[in-house]
Amino acid sequence: MNYTVKLYDAEGESETRHREAVLRFRRALEDTLGDASLVLPVYLAYQRIAGVYGEQPDTAALTDAEREIVEQWQAAETAAITAVFGPLRNMGDGMYELKPA
């Protein structure tokens, strides 16, 4: 499933640097999840779980399948944010947006 990435904290960068940052973000998501076709489905599943349980759900309240999705997405998100913004970057809301292409 194709998707687009919008990085909000990359404002003020040149178009070339912004494109490179988006590519690093995508590559990190895809490498962590194992394939580009998994990014959007895992992200959307995570969003549904977060809508029910909150952004940092109590893993004891989750089913095994939900816990797996949460762990997969959190690992992918951390890798992508680190790839673009560095390892000490705080993960605030609204830094990126994923949408179907």
C-alpha positions, -999 to 999 in steps of 0.1 A, spaced: 0 0 0 15 33 -11 17 62 14 30 97 17 50 113 45 47 149 56 74 161 80 63 192 100 95 199 118 115 201 86 103 236 78 130 260 68 151 233 52 159 234 15 137 213 -8 166 189 -13 172 184 24 135 180 31 132 153 4 162 135 18 147 137 53 114 122 40 134 94 23 153 86 55 120 86 75 104 62 50 134 39 48 136 36 86 99 28 88 101 2 60 133 -14 73 120 -17 108 86 -31 97 102 -53 70 84 -40 39 69 -8 25 35 -25 22 33 -29 60 38 7 69 3 21 64 -16 -9 77 5 -11 109 2 27 114 -36 27 109 -40 -3 133 -18 15 158 -40 46 154 -71 26 161 -56 10 192 -43 44 204 -79 58 199 -92 32 223 -64 29 249 -45 62 245 -11 70 230 8 50 257 -16 21 263 -12 -2 293 1 -33 276 -16 -55 302 -50 -42 288 -41 -52 252 -47 -84 234 -15 -102 221 -23 -90 186 -28 -54 198 4 -55 218 24 -67 188 10 -38 166 19 -13 193 54 -26 198 60 -28 160 48 7 154 66 23 183 99 6 172 94 19 136 84 54 147 115 56 170 138 44 142 123 69 117 124 99 141 160 90 151 170 87 114 157 122 106 160 142 138 187 124 158 187 101 189 180 129 214 149 142 197 117 144 218 88 127 202 62 155 202 28 154 186 23 165 150 59 159 138 47 138 108 17 126 90 12 94 70 -16 92 44 -25 68 16 -10 79 -17 
